[in-house]
């Protein structure tokens, strides 16, 4: 079992490995300075990949007094923590740092691990691939050339990585970083969901809630649902719910509820 240890309120954190049966400490990594959050850890063969920085999920419960009593609102959203970003590769036997990369500006996307051999990760303007074993940089793509704004997230999609950005999407081949497509028709998207093989992008700018269904192979918009009503699931935002198989969307519009089939 691998645990991120937040020993105090400073930026210094570290990773521990424990025996799952006994809880015995096997090793502790070096102190990782400048880290407020380490949202992802992956064990791949004899390496433990650690993501320092990036988006974290925030869950809020807000209770307000009203004329009739109290009202409770639940919110789930993602946010970025201002800190020094990077990725580390630790030796799984000793916890020693094998290599690290801190070639990231004020933003770092989540890591994508491919076949336990390669890690893909980006910052706002560039998209990188590294060999997990050695730390060798395999390619560096100038993501700003795609003209879709700064990268905010990454989606693992078969032989490609789709980079969710401020103005749209850009897709790159895992093999060599060659761009497959770029589209600027999806601005202000702040989150994505993969449900039952269907991909949904969310836009909550200006207090609205828009869900797009998107074909990740080419970036085409399959459909769009907007709702300003209450109800639904806090995970998808006000007025929206999606079935567990990803085949139906419920849109709450005042006293009316619409059921929408995703794949017609």
Steps between C-alpha positions, in 0.01 A plus 500: 500500500630845405407806705564869442599642839398853588710531813433868567360813340821572307556416136727208590335161438621147431380152399503188716470134400345263755446125515128445441472210746690644797513874435879490542686790338713372211643835387443873501596718206711812525314814599325655202536873549252748356210254489157598626332208324600170336170387348619190311737208569545206259703184552640374170734199513798611713410870504256711699395807303396802708317804363578819692235766445204508265126501539337376818136422570328736744182390677301771674196491729352845556213560742313830493227643719173575319165643607366145533802348675822386336606407147790270417688504169749236387772583247769288334754674279870501414759765572873554453734569792777754447822310565813361339391230253683191381514121469728263690601141435583306817671161523232263631753300703672787680287814458800686359436757227615360164409808296278803507375766262393848599460639148153630576371851538223597742287210373545126463248255353437157646742225400403226256691171532519292182585127510710554815773644275413860420356794690324789324451834673466863396517854626312795357693526172688172448427128503768248603568127488760332725641150524401386850809284558767751404327838504606565140279758332351332194336807350394855576202635304435874480136485603452874447539434125158328510339841572254365757637686801688365799461134598283425803461120498579182306281211385638152433340388175642185340810579296463872565498752780236772473601827666207695640579870469355844565349533152454140388681170444822379342582132445852352476633157409661317791762351270664821381300802619363576153181705515188316385256793516428830673164668548417836657123439512491407870604809699479536879473126571610436858461124544444171318328170578546158342188293570430169331733583212331836441690825551338813642649848541360756744477881473383689810606852406264785597287278729376283213545126474567355156588137431645405160518149362823473298651247260859488625627341178448826308378763748151520347215613726233228510250701701450776755277524808455818705310539824460784749264309727553341840523133576709229343846405626752733662770310311371625165377840619161663545216348301689209342523129573648217290418131531774264616527341154547843335211445260248755633513858630232655721463877471300680769335816365278654765203267552590304187746211470633383165647156437746505210653198325874550448552272198211524253 
